[in-house]
Amino acid sequence: MASPSLQSKLPRPGTQGDILPTLFGKGYGNYDVRPNNFVFSFLTHILAGLLIVIIPILLAKNPEPKIHAISVFTELSP
């Protein structure tokens, strides 16, 4: 067991609600819930999902044209 002098030097842990009040339910209701935010978030996620699906399909159908290099050097045989 620790001596009384060591116990007085240790910092006291703060209450958990003081650091993140909304995490532990103490600050419930601090932020307004707006239906517009839900709709915008939903539409943004749908758009991101569609882009993740559509872009690879378009890239697979239309690959970049390969450039065929023509050599300007001729081989000299001895």
C-alpha positions as CSV (number, residue, x, y, z in Angstrom):
1,M,0.0,0.0,0.0
2,A,1.3,3.5,-0.9
3,S,2.3,5.8,1.8
4,P,0.1,8.9,2.5
5,S,2.7,11.3,1.2
6,L,2.7,9.5,-2.3
7,Q,-1.1,9.5,-2.4
8,S,-1.4,13.3,-1.9
9,K,1.0,13.9,-4.9
10,L,-1.0,11.8,-7.4
11,P,-3.3,13.9,-9.5
12,R,-7.0,13.3,-9.1
13,P,-8.8,11.9,-12.1
14,G,-11.5,14.2,-13.4
15,T,-15.0,13.0,-13.9
16,Q,-15.5,11.5,-17.3
17,G,-18.5,13.7,-18.1
18,D,-16.3,16.9,-17.9
19,I,-14.1,15.8,-20.7
20,L,-16.6,14.5,-23.2
21,P,-20.1,15.3,-21.9
22,T,-22.0,14.1,-25.0
23,L,-20.2,10.7,-25.0
24,F,-21.6,9.7,-21.7
25,G,-25.0,11.1,-22.2
26,K,-24.7,14.1,-19.9
27,G,-24.8,16.7,-22.7
28,Y,-27.7,15.1,-24.6
29,G,-29.7,17.8,-26.2
30,N,-26.8,20.3,-26.6
31,Y,-27.0,20.1,-30.3
32,D,-30.0,20.7,-32.5
33,V,-31.2,17.8,-34.6
34,R,-32.2,19.0,-38.0
35,P,-33.9,16.8,-40.7
36,N,-32.0,18.8,-43.4
37,N,-28.7,17.5,-42.0
38,F,-29.9,13.9,-42.2
39,V,-31.1,14.4,-45.8
40,F,-27.8,16.1,-46.9
41,S,-25.7,13.4,-45.3
42,F,-27.8,10.6,-46.8
43,L,-27.6,12.1,-50.3
44,T,-23.9,12.7,-50.0
45,H,-23.3,9.1,-49.0
46,I,-25.4,7.9,-51.9
47,L,-23.5,10.1,-54.3
48,A,-20.1,8.8,-53.0
49,G,-21.3,5.2,-53.2
50,L,-22.4,5.7,-56.8
51,L,-19.1,7.3,-57.7
52,I,-17.2,4.4,-56.2
53,V,-19.2,2.0,-58.3
54,I,-19.4,4.0,-61.6
55,I,-15.9,5.3,-62.0
56,P,-14.2,1.9,-62.1
57,I,-16.8,0.7,-64.6
58,L,-16.1,3.7,-66.9
59,L,-12.4,3.2,-66.6
60,A,-12.6,-0.5,-67.5
61,K,-14.8,0.3,-70.6
62,N,-12.6,3.1,-71.9
63,P,-9.0,2.3,-71.2
64,E,-6.4,4.9,-72.1
65,P,-5.0,4.4,-75.7
66,K,-1.6,3.0,-75.8
67,I,1.0,5.1,-77.7
68,H,3.0,2.9,-80.0
69,A,6.5,4.4,-80.3
70,I,8.2,4.2,-83.6
71,S,11.9,3.8,-83.5
72,V,13.9,6.3,-85.6
73,F,17.1,4.3,-85.2
74,T,18.2,1.7,-87.7
75,E,20.5,-1.1,-86.8
76,L,23.7,-1.2,-88.7
77,S,25.0,-4.6,-89.4
78,P,28.8,-5.1,-89.8
